[in-house]
Amino acid sequence: MMADADTLPSLPTSTLDIPLTYDLSPVVAALERAVPKKFGNINERKQLSNKRMRIAFEAVRDPFKVSLDGQTAHLTAIIHYQGKGWYDAPFAPEVSGSCGIDQPRPRAKIQISTALRITPEWKLRGRTRIGNVTPYSSDRRDECRVAVFNIDVTGRVIEAARGAIDGKRSMIDGKIAALDIRTRFENWWHLLQRPIPLTDSVWLQINPSAVRMGESVGTRRTLVTALGFSASPRVVTGARPPIVETPLPRLYPAAVGDGLHILLEGVVDYDLATRLLSNQLKGKKVQRAGQTLEVKGVRLFGIGGGKLALELRFSGAVDGKIYFIGTPSYDVRTNELFVPDLDYDVGSANALVSGFEWVRHAEVREFFRRQARWSVGNVMRTGREQLARGLNRDLAPGVRLSADVKAVQGLAVNAQRRAIRLRAQADATARLTVKQGS
């Protein structure tokens, strides 16, 4: 008997995709309150550079509308206005003209853009710029010139609207910075640090380690940024693992990964392995040098050091038992365990030399090497089913983990004294779906 030796295979870094959503409604509401809905007064005359000319205008703004392009929010509003102009002629009565008084009001369009980004410290930042403030269209309806004196009221309205909004840019950026996104992500981060029960005494640990940011898309007033948690998930057995909460790390501006790669461990005890191998070997006959041996029973047990022993009980030309030892391996193609280096142990080899050399012949050994195989397909299927159930569940109200387990592939096998441990890699695509407000 030797001491058990065990090493875990390394897997590629996993990524769990999470859509970060932040609603821009509070920003729009703040903008609505800050930017006047009415500009000017039609009864308040303003002196122009030509002291004989005066104008008055009045404009009413529609509510802002939001559209999103990647990480840029575009806000637009329509202004409806009217204007009057007066000219005090030197030797004649005052004359006047108007637009939008007794006919449809001209319109202008305000455009504001805000570039949004998430800082490494999980702060939302905006950089607001005033875009075009222009006539709504090129139609004559959307121009306001007092015809008699060619006084451009449209330009005056646009200038006043731009000035009113330009002074509110810092306020808009401040409202964006006030949106709290860190708290939500800290909650999700800590959720992923909790072990997920698969079955009795079997747990999935996601082990998140970093957060990376991907592309952003916009829907109505909601901006959705694809974020990926880097993780090293594995399935463990035993008592519920302790929860070790770590702080939310800095955000890295890197591309998201290609799904989860989960380390699974299937345990095949030697009683089960013996039954499976007995079905394969019991009753088999070996013929050599005119002699016949029939396998009456088998037993597998661990001897440590990554090796196992195979006991064969036989009858025929001779009755008795012999022992083989070897290191088990996993056959990816057939989903079976086998022992490619199966060989006589020292005690059996010495005993066979005296009188039964023909049993020890290499052809007999090769026969048992070919036959000593047993399927672990059920272990793989069970692991996949348990993992699929564990990866599709609610982690908290409004927060659901969903996944599609695509494949389970064996990696390595380790024979220990109490059981055979089969290590496998499960590949899955997974994401957290978070309801608005969760």
C-alpha positions as CSV (number, residue, x, y, z in Angstrom):
1,M,0.0,0.0,0.0
2,M,1.2,3.5,-0.9
3,A,0.2,7.0,0.0
4,D,-2.5,8.6,-2.2
5,A,-1.3,11.2,-4.6
6,D,-3.7,13.6,-6.3
7,T,-3.4,16.5,-8.7
8,L,-6.2,18.5,-10.2
9,P,-6.1,19.3,-14.0
10,S,-6.2,23.0,-14.9
11,L,-9.1,24.3,-17.0
12,P,-9.5,27.4,-19.2
13,T,-10.8,30.5,-17.4
14,S,-14.6,30.5,-17.4
15,T,-16.9,33.4,-17.9
16,L,-20.5,33.9,-16.7
17,D,-22.3,36.6,-18.7
18,I,-24.4,39.1,-16.9
19,P,-26.3,41.9,-18.5
20,L,-25.9,45.2,-16.6
21,T,-29.0,47.3,-17.1
22,Y,-29.4,50.9,-16.0
23,D,-32.5,52.9,-16.6
24,L,-32.0,56.5,-17.8
25,S,-35.5,57.6,-16.7
26,P,-34.1,59.4,-13.7
27,V,-31.7,61.4,-15.9
28,V,-34.5,62.3,-18.3
29,A,-36.8,63.3,-15.4
30,A,-34.1,65.6,-14.0
31,L,-33.6,67.1,-17.4
32,E,-37.3,67.7,-17.8
33,R,-37.3,69.6,-14.5
34,A,-34.2,71.6,-15.2
35,V,-34.8,72.7,-18.8
36,P,-37.6,75.2,-19.1
37,K,-40.7,74.1,-21.0
38,K,-41.4,77.7,-22.0
39,F,-39.0,80.2,-23.5
40,G,-39.7,83.9,-23.9
41,N,-42.9,86.0,-23.7
42,I,-44.8,87.1,-26.7
43,N,-45.8,90.3,-24.9
44,E,-42.2,91.3,-24.0
45,R,-40.5,93.3,-26.7
46,K,-36.7,93.1,-27.1
47,Q,-34.6,95.8,-28.6
48,L,-32.4,94.8,-31.6
49,S,-29.1,96.4,-32.6
50,N,-31.2,98.6,-35.0
51,K,-32.9,100.7,-32.4
52,R,-36.0,101.1,-34.5
53,M,-36.5,97.3,-34.5
54,R,-37.9,95.1,-31.7
55,I,-39.1,91.5,-31.5
56,A,-40.9,89.2,-29.1
57,F,-41.1,85.4,-29.2
58,E,-42.6,82.6,-27.1
59,A,-41.6,79.0,-27.4
60,V,-43.0,75.8,-25.8
61,R,-41.0,72.6,-25.5
62,D,-42.3,69.0,-25.9
63,P,-41.0,66.3,-23.5
64,F,-37.6,64.9,-24.2
65,K,-37.4,61.5,-26.0
66,V,-34.5,59.1,-25.6
67,S,-32.7,56.9,-28.1
68,L,-29.6,54.8,-27.4
69,D,-26.7,54.0,-29.7
70,G,-24.2,51.8,-28.0
71,Q,-23.1,53.7,-24.9
72,T,-24.4,57.0,-26.1
73,A,-27.8,58.4,-25.1
74,H,-29.4,60.8,-27.5
75,L,-32.2,63.1,-26.1
76,T,-34.3,65.2,-28.5
77,A,-37.2,67.6,-28.0
78,I,-39.4,69.6,-30.3
79,I,-40.0,73.4,-29.7
80,H,-43.2,75.1,-31.0
81,Y,-42.9,78.9,-31.2
82,Q,-44.4,82.2,-32.4
83,G,-42.9,85.6,-33.0
84,K,-43.6,89.3,-33.6
85,G,-41.6,92.1,-35.0
86,W,-42.1,95.9,-34.9
87,Y,-40.5,98.7,-36.8
88,D,-40.7,102.3,-35.7
89,A,-40.4,104.3,-39.0
90,P,-39.0,107.8,-38.7
91,F,-41.9,109.6,-40.4
92,A,-44.7,107.0,-40.4
93,P,-46.8,105.0,-37.9
94,E,-45.2,101.9,-36.3
95,V,-45.6,98.8,-38.4
96,S,-45.5,95.1,-37.3
97,G,-45.5,91.5,-38.6
98,S,-45.8,88.1,-37.0
99,C,-45.5,84.3,-37.5
100,G,-47.2,81.4,-35.7
101,I,-50.0,83.7,-34.3
102,D,-52.9,82.9,-36.6
103,Q,-51.3,79.9,-38.3
104,P,-49.5,76.7,-37.3
105,R,-46.5,77.5,-35.1
106,P,-43.0,76.9,-36.6
107,R,-40.9,74.1,-35.0
108,A,-37.3,73.6,-34.0
109,K,-35.5,70.5,-32.8
110,I,-33.1,70.2,-29.8
111,Q,-30.5,67.4,-29.7
112,I,-28.4,66.5,-26.7
113,S,-26.0,63.5,-26.6
114,T,-24.5,61.9,-23.5
115,A,-21.6,59.5,-23.7
116,L,-21.9,56.9,-20.9
117,R,-19.2,54.7,-19.4
118,I,-18.6,52.7,-16.3
119,T,-15.3,53.4,-14.4
120,P,-13.1,50.7,-12.9
121,E,-14.5,51.8,-9.5
122,W,-18.1,51.0,-10.7
123,K,-19.2,54.6,-11.1
124,L,-21.4,55.6,-14.0
125,R,-20.1,58.7,-15.8
126,G,-21.7,60.9,-18.5
127,R,-20.3,63.5,-20.8
128,T,-23.1,65.7,-22.1
129,R,-22.8,67.7,-25.3
130,I,-25.3,70.0,-26.9
131,G,-25.8,68.9,-30.5
132,N,-27.8,70.7,-33.2
133,V,-30.6,73.1,-32.4
134,T,-32.1,73.5,-35.8
135,P,-35.4,74.1,-37.6
136,Y,-37.5,71.0,-37.5
137,S,-37.6,70.8,-41.3
138,S,-36.8,72.9,-44.4
139,D,-40.5,73.7,-45.0
140,R,-41.6,77.3,-44.9
141,R,-43.8,76.4,-42.0
142,D,-40.7,75.9,-39.8
143,E,-39.2,79.3,-40.6
144,C,-40.2,82.5,-38.8
145,R,-39.2,85.7,-40.5
146,V,-41.2,88.9,-40.1
147,A,-41.6,89.4,-43.8
148,V,-41.7,93.2,-44.0
149,F,-38.3,93.7,-42.3
150,N,-36.8,90.2,-42.8
151,I,-36.4,89.9,-39.0
152,D,-35.1,86.3,-38.2
153,V,-37.1,85.2,-35.2
154,T,-36.0,81.5,-35.7
155,G,-32.4,82.3,-35.0
156,R,-33.3,84.2,-31.8
157,V,-35.4,81.2,-30.5
158,I,-32.7,78.7,-31.3
159,E,-30.0,80.9,-29.6
160,A,-32.2,81.2,-26.5
161,A,-32.9,77.4,-26.4
162,R,-29.2,76.5,-26.7
163,G,-28.2,78.9,-24.0
164,A,-30.9,77.5,-21.6
165,I,-29.7,73.9,-22.1
166,D,-26.0,74.6,-22.2
167,G,-26.1,75.8,-18.6
168,K,-27.6,72.5,-17.5
169,R,-24.9,70.1,-18.8
170,S,-23.1,69.8,-15.5
171,M,-26.4,69.1,-13.8
172,I,-27.2,66.2,-16.3
173,D,-23.7,64.7,-15.7
174,G,-24.2,65.0,-12.0
175,K,-27.5,63.1,-12.1
176,I,-25.9,60.3,-14.1
177,A,-23.1,60.0,-11.6
178,A,-25.6,59.8,-8.8
179,L,-27.0,56.5,-10.2
180,D,-25.9,53.7,-7.9
181,I,-24.8,50.6,-9.9
182,R,-22.1,49.3,-7.6
183,T,-24.5,48.1,-4.9
184,R,-26.4,45.9,-7.3
185,F,-23.2,44.3,-8.6
186,E,-21.9,43.8,-5.2
187,N,-25.1,41.8,-4.4
188,W,-24.7,39.7,-7.5
189,W,-21.0,39.2,-6.8
190,H,-21.7,37.8,-3.3
191,L,-24.5,35.6,-4.7
192,L,-22.0,33.9,-7.0
193,Q,-19.7,33.3,-4.0
194,R,-22.3,31.0,-2.4
195,P,-22.1,27.3,-3.0
196,I,-25.0,26.0,-5.1
197,P,-26.5,22.6,-4.0
198,L,-26.7,20.0,-6.7
199,T,-27.7,16.9,-4.7
200,D,-27.1,15.8,-1.1
201,S,-23.5,16.6,-0.2
202,V,-22.7,17.7,-3.7
203,W,-22.0,21.4,-4.3
204,L,-21.2,23.7,-7.2
205,Q,-18.7,26.5,-6.5
206,I,-18.5,29.2,-9.2
207,N,-15.5,31.0,-7.6
208,P,-15.7,34.4,-9.4
209,S,-12.4,36.2,-9.6
210,A,-12.7,39.2,-12.0
211,V,-15.2,41.2,-14.0
212,R,-14.8,42.2,-17.6
213,M,-16.9,44.5,-19.7
214,G,-18.1,43.8,-23.2
215,E,-20.4,45.6,-25.7
216,S,-23.4,47.8,-24.9
217,V,-26.7,48.0,-26.5
218,G,-29.7,50.3,-25.9
219,T,-33.4,49.6,-25.7
220,R,-35.7,52.5,-25.2
221,R,-34.5,54.2,-22.0
222,T,-32.5,51.2,-20.8
223,L,-28.8,50.7,-21.5
224,V,-27.6,47.1,-21.3
225,T,-23.9,46.3,-21.0
226,A,-22.7,42.7,-21.4
227,L,-20.4,42.0,-18.5
228,G,-18.6,38.7,-17.8
229,F,-17.5,37.3,-14.5
230,S,-14.2,35.3,-14.8
231,A,-14.5,32.2,-12.7
232,S,-13.0,28.8,-11.8
233,P,-16.1,26.7,-11.1
234,R,-15.9,23.2,-9.8
235,V,-18.1,20.6,-8.2
236,V,-17.1,19.4,-4.7
237,T,-18.5,16.8,-2.3
238,G,-19.0,16.7,1.4
239,A,-20.3,19.3,3.9
240,R,-21.5,22.7,2.6
241,P,-18.3,24.7,1.8
242,P,-17.9,27.9,3.9
243,I,-18.8,31.2,2.2
244,V,-15.8,33.5,1.9
245,E,-17.0,36.9,0.7
246,T,-14.4,39.0,-1.2
247,P,-14.9,42.7,-2.3
248,L,-16.1,43.4,-5.7
249,P,-12.9,43.8,-7.8
250,R,-12.2,46.7,-10.3
251,L,-13.8,46.5,-13.6
252,Y,-11.5,45.5,-16.5
253,P,-12.3,46.8,-20.0
254,A,-11.8,43.5,-21.7
255,A,-13.9,41.1,-23.9
256,V,-16.1,38.5,-22.3
257,G,-15.1,34.9,-22.4
258,D,-16.7,31.8,-24.0
259,G,-18.8,30.3,-21.3
260,L,-18.2,28.1,-18.2
261,H,-15.7,25.3,-18.0
262,I,-16.6,23.4,-14.8
263,L,-14.4,20.9,-13.1
264,L,-16.5,17.8,-12.1
265,E,-15.5,14.8,-10.1
266,G,-17.3,11.5,-10.3
267,V,-16.6,9.0,-7.5
268,V,-16.7,5.3,-8.4
269,D,-16.3,3.1,-5.3
270,Y,-14.5,-0.2,-5.7
271,D,-17.7,-2.2,-5.0
272,L,-19.3,-0.6,-8.0
273,A,-16.2,-0.9,-10.1
274,T,-15.9,-4.6,-9.1
275,R,-19.5,-5.3,-10.2
276,L,-19.0,-3.5,-13.5
277,L,-15.8,-5.3,-14.3
278,S,-17.2,-8.7,-13.1
279,N,-19.9,-8.4,-15.8
280,Q,-17.1,-7.9,-18.3
281,L,-14.7,-10.7,-17.1
282,K,-16.6,-13.4,-15.3
283,G,-16.8,-16.6,-17.3
284,K,-14.1,-15.5,-19.7
285,K,-11.7,-18.3,-20.7
286,V,-8.0,-18.1,-21.4
287,Q,-6.3,-20.8,-23.4
288,R,-2.5,-21.2,-23.6
289,A,-0.2,-24.1,-24.3
290,G,-3.2,-26.5,-24.3
291,Q,-4.3,-25.3,-20.9
292,T,-7.6,-23.5,-20.1
293,L,-8.4,-21.1,-17.3
294,E,-11.9,-19.7,-16.6
295,V,-12.4,-16.5,-14.6
296,K,-14.7,-17.2,-11.6
297,G,-14.6,-13.9,-9.9
298,V,-12.8,-10.5,-9.8
299,R,-12.2,-7.8,-7.2
300,L,-10.8,-4.3,-7.6
301,F,-9.2,-2.4,-4.8
302,G,-7.0,0.6,-4.3
303,I,-3.4,0.4,-3.2
304,G,-2.6,4.1,-3.3
305,G,0.0,6.0,-5.3
306,G,-2.6,6.3,-8.1
307,K,-2.7,2.6,-8.7
308,L,-5.2,-0.2,-8.2
309,A,-5.1,-3.9,-7.9
310,L,-7.1,-6.5,-9.8
311,E,-7.7,-9.9,-8.1
312,L,-8.6,-12.7,-10.5
313,R,-10.0,-16.0,-9.1
314,F,-9.9,-18.8,-11.7
315,S,-10.4,-22.5,-12.2
316,G,-9.5,-25.0,-14.9
317,A,-6.1,-26.3,-15.4
318,V,-5.3,-24.8,-12.0
319,D,-7.4,-23.3,-9.3
320,G,-6.4,-20.2,-7.4
321,K,-6.0,-16.4,-7.7
322,I,-3.5,-14.0,-9.2
323,Y,-3.1,-10.3,-8.9
324,F,-2.5,-7.5,-11.4
325,I,-1.7,-3.9,-10.6
326,G,-1.8,-0.8,-12.8
327,T,-2.8,2.8,-13.2
328,P,-6.3,3.4,-14.6
329,S,-6.9,5.7,-17.6
330,Y,-9.9,7.2,-19.3
331,D,-10.9,6.3,-22.9
332,V,-12.5,9.4,-24.3
333,R,-13.8,7.6,-27.4
334,T,-15.7,4.8,-25.5
335,N,-16.3,6.6,-22.2
336,E,-14.6,3.7,-20.3
337,L,-12.0,3.2,-17.7
338,F,-9.2,0.8,-18.5
339,V,-5.7,-0.1,-17.2
340,P,-3.2,0.1,-20.1
341,D,-0.2,-0.9,-18.0
342,L,-1.9,-3.8,-16.2
343,D,0.8,-6.3,-15.1
344,Y,1.4,-9.1,-12.6
345,D,2.3,-7.9,-9.2
346,V,5.6,-9.2,-7.8
347,G,4.1,-11.8,-5.5
348,S,2.0,-13.4,-8.3
349,A,4.9,-13.3,-10.8
350,N,7.2,-15.1,-8.4
351,A,4.6,-17.7,-7.6
352,L,3.8,-18.4,-11.3
353,V,7.4,-18.9,-12.1
354,S,7.4,-22.2,-10.2
355,G,5.2,-24.5,-12.2
356,F,2.8,-22.2,-14.0
357,E,5.0,-20.1,-16.2
358,W,2.5,-20.5,-19.1
359,V,-0.1,-18.4,-17.0
360,R,2.4,-15.6,-16.7
361,H,2.9,-15.5,-20.5
362,A,2.6,-12.0,-22.1
363,E,-0.4,-13.2,-24.2
364,V,-2.4,-13.9,-21.1
365,R,-1.5,-10.4,-19.7
366,E,-2.5,-8.7,-22.9
367,F,-5.8,-10.6,-22.9
368,F,-6.7,-9.1,-19.5
369,R,-5.4,-5.7,-20.5
370,R,-7.9,-5.7,-23.4
371,Q,-10.8,-7.1,-21.3
372,A,-10.3,-5.1,-18.1
373,R,-12.5,-2.2,-19.2
374,W,-15.7,-0.8,-17.6
375,S,-18.0,2.0,-18.7
376,V,-18.5,5.2,-16.7
377,G,-21.2,6.5,-19.0
378,N,-23.8,6.5,-16.2
379,V,-21.5,8.6,-14.0
380,M,-21.0,11.1,-16.8
381,R,-24.8,11.4,-17.5
382,T,-25.6,11.7,-13.8
383,G,-23.1,14.5,-13.4
384,R,-24.4,16.3,-16.4
385,E,-28.0,16.1,-15.2
386,Q,-27.1,17.2,-11.7
387,L,-25.1,20.1,-13.1
388,A,-27.9,21.2,-15.4
389,R,-30.4,21.3,-12.5
390,G,-28.0,23.2,-10.4
391,L,-27.2,25.8,-13.1
392,N,-30.9,26.6,-13.7
393,R,-32.4,28.1,-10.6
394,D,-33.3,31.4,-8.8
395,L,-30.4,32.6,-6.8
396,A,-32.4,35.4,-5.2
397,P,-35.8,37.2,-5.9
398,G,-35.5,38.6,-9.4
399,V,-32.1,37.0,-10.1
400,R,-32.0,33.8,-12.1
401,L,-29.1,31.7,-13.1
402,S,-29.7,29.9,-16.4
403,A,-27.4,27.6,-18.4
404,D,-27.1,25.1,-21.1
405,V,-24.7,22.3,-20.4
406,K,-23.3,21.4,-23.8
407,A,-20.8,18.6,-23.1
408,V,-19.1,16.7,-20.4
409,Q,-15.6,15.4,-21.2
410,G,-13.4,13.2,-19.1
411,L,-10.0,14.6,-18.3
412,A,-8.2,12.3,-15.8
413,V,-8.7,9.4,-13.5
414,N,-7.1,8.9,-10.1
415,A,-7.2,5.7,-8.2
416,Q,-7.2,6.2,-4.5
417,R,-7.4,3.6,-1.7
418,R,-11.1,4.2,-1.1
419,A,-12.4,4.9,-4.5
420,I,-11.6,5.8,-8.1
421,R,-12.1,9.5,-8.8
422,L,-12.9,10.6,-12.3
423,R,-12.2,14.2,-13.2
424,A,-14.2,15.7,-16.1
425,Q,-14.8,19.1,-17.7
426,A,-18.3,20.3,-18.3
427,D,-18.7,23.1,-20.9
428,A,-21.8,25.3,-20.6
429,T,-23.1,28.7,-21.6
430,A,-24.5,30.5,-18.6
431,R,-25.9,33.9,-17.6
432,L,-27.6,35.8,-14.9
433,T,-31.0,37.2,-15.8
434,V,-31.9,40.2,-13.6
435,K,-35.4,41.7,-13.5
436,Q,-35.6,45.4,-13.6
437,G,-35.2,46.8,-10.1
438,S,-33.6,43.6,-8.6
